[in-house]
Amino acid sequence: MSSLHPKIDWHVLVETVQALPLYPVHKAYVRDKILLNEPGVSPEELVKRLGITRGEALVILWEVRKTGEEVLQILREGCLEKPRFTLAALGGTFSTLHAGHMALLLTAFCKAEKVLIGVSSDSFASKLSKNHPIPAYEERVRGLKRFLDEQRWLGRSQIIPLEDPYGPSVEDPTIEALVVSPATAGRAVEINAKRAERMMRPLEVLVCPLVVAEDGRPISTTRVMAGEISVDGKVRKG
């Protein structure tokens, strides 16, 4: 990003843009209202539609959208920030671990000292109407543990079976944050509503970036299993 302009330092631009009063609003709008329907939206299109500067558009997209290769690069470099939370939670089916899952896990372990990971049980997974075969729970957990061990996160994690979309996040007072993908951010609203009914404080919601393949479309288990793309988003030829 330092090539943005020879006289502009990328880190200075990021700090300047993030200090703008409306930056959080613009970022949330792009993430929640634009990106899921238009994952390949360009900075120039955001400039026209939101009336923002190109610099702000670039920073927003840098925060809310990553390629599979960018996720792998961040994993290689390691997380530099100090965790803000003691315990965060996330959930998923994890049929085939791909760069989208990796971004979800990366966000969690960068932000929290320990992470509670709910994995859909075989019974619950069978009710999710997935467009692909779902391996057995034990197989999915083995793949997840292998990745966690490679990243040296296994000792900071606890894996539990999920029997519903909420798991312990609606009743465990020790959980401080919930990590979700852009596509599942709506579930966080439901979870916090259920916590409010129990007179519990809401969880801080952390939305990981949308991860796209080489063709600009989101990486998904369905696309990986169909042979369209690899787990890191490379388009398979022929």
Secondary structure, DSSP 4 states (H G I P E B T S, - for coil): -GGGBTTB-HHHHHHHHHTSTTHHHHHHHIIIIITTT-TT--HHHHHHHH---HHHHHHHHHHHEEEHHHHHHHHHH---SPP-EEEEEEEE--SS--HHHHHHHHHHHHHEEEEEEEEE-HHHHTTS--SS----HHHHHHHHHHHHHHTT-GGGEEEEEESSSSGGGGT-TT--EEEE-GGGHHHHHHHHHHHHHTT-PPPEEEEPPEEE-TTSSBP-HHHHHTTSB-TT-PBPP-
